[in-house]
């Protein structure tokens, strides 16, 4: 039902080669070869990006192309999930940001989009370490976040520590599995059949450790294991305005789409790592979402706690 | 755990009398009696509104006060839900809008808020029939939506029919219970113990019929039955940007808080009415949310279909 085939249409295969990003070298080569400015190349990537969208509810394709601080370019497209509430949707601008984050980018210079970024996305981008300098191009104009969301609600309106690392800054949440979870993962690792689940548990833990949760202080990560054994992961990305936050299942799905997962129904296992007794918990919502988009997937939840050394 | 007591602090009881709204007559009388301008009265209501907030995760209280086309004033406060993902949160501006909607308002002239409205709320207000004329006051200034969210993504970017009624316009979705659901509701109505459930089914159906779902065309309604037998309801409110949409459980919870429900744990029954096989379905997410905030509540789902006369 949900076809996530990433095969690009013939007209764009030449530029993208089926990828969601172009290395800085590739960008420079393309600009040189075809005499293109950065803006012209970004603009050329919007339509191919929008063709990768999967808007199962709205049929409204959105494409975004951005350039990172490294000079590499990233694509984003919107993903909607049939039979789920609309707040599960992923916007093209959010997809692009997770794409850049997972490639290790530490800044985004400019994003070109096929439609006006909505208020939800303008708020989401407010979390960036480069919120003051990033530019958005759409409808023939180029704008700062200050122009698109003047007098905005900012991370500093909630964060008390001015040194809190922002989005795209390195994150380090000192978490460890609870003793129960640790024992369970060890048992899984020692049995042949469930070894992939143990690997996924470690991947989800790593995602939780590097996730962006400065507001709730409830980091969380998800790892997805596909039929072919491949593992894809993502961590929660919070917004100071709360609702625009991306849950960890969503960022892991973006990672799977980036890696070429053809359909969600090929998901075999999903591992969620979250704080025991946290103020924010994703287990129930993750289960409810999987029931609709990957009904055969098995969800396993492992709890973490703050590492001893980080306490007090 | 979740204390929703609406008893206002002594300093504000005089103005609000424990209510979330002031009638147009009351507003006029207060202005007269104390020589207050409309702006001064709105501004005076912000703090009492923020004291009604229940920010279980952020501890960040937001209050909003608005004046409707009728001259009545409405309060809003933020509600957050412990142990659930952040996208379940309700912003003060959204609370206020549902408050006005449930009182039959057909327009909002101005909203005064204790903090800068976030991008999510600016986008949500874009659905209003009065989006071009509404004004927001905060941080000492007054702004139009055009100033707060320039070049915004609009309902008309998705809607093909320019005559689609917008938010606060009367909504009429010609829905009827499926034959199965109709038979089940009839059986409930004829048994003494479950008669309240049949009443709630009709209330949820009415909420679905008047809900705002122009994008997915999947109207949905929820009715909540409290321990004391009182029934509170709400319908889904969609946003063209999808994610800022308010699910029907959230609008029903706002209704219950407006009606003075002290804690969510007093919820006995929740009835969800939604389309059979719709592109958007709320059942799983509603169940997952109730498990955390009202674990003793029973969820019953009734399906609806488009009424025969409305087809073809």
Interface residues (C-beta under 8 A of the other chain):
Chain A: X56 X57 X58 X60 X80 X82 X83 X84 X85 X86 X87 X89 X91 X115 X116 X117 X118 X119 X120 X121 X122 X123 X124 X126 X138 X139 X141 X143 X147 X148 X149 X150 X151 X152 X153 X157 X158 X215 X216 X238 X239 X240 X241 X242 X243 X244 X245 X247 X278 X279 X280 X281 X282 X284 X285 X287 X288 X289 X291 X292
Chain B: X56 X57 X58 X60 X80 X82 X83 X84 X85 X86 X87 X89 X91 X115 X116 X117 X118 X119 X120 X121 X122 X123 X124 X126 X138 X139 X141 X143 X147 X148 X149 X150 X151 X152 X153 X157 X158 X215 X216 X238 X239 X240 X241 X242 X243 X244 X245 X247 X278 X279 X280 X281 X282 X284 X285 X287 X288 X289 X291 X292
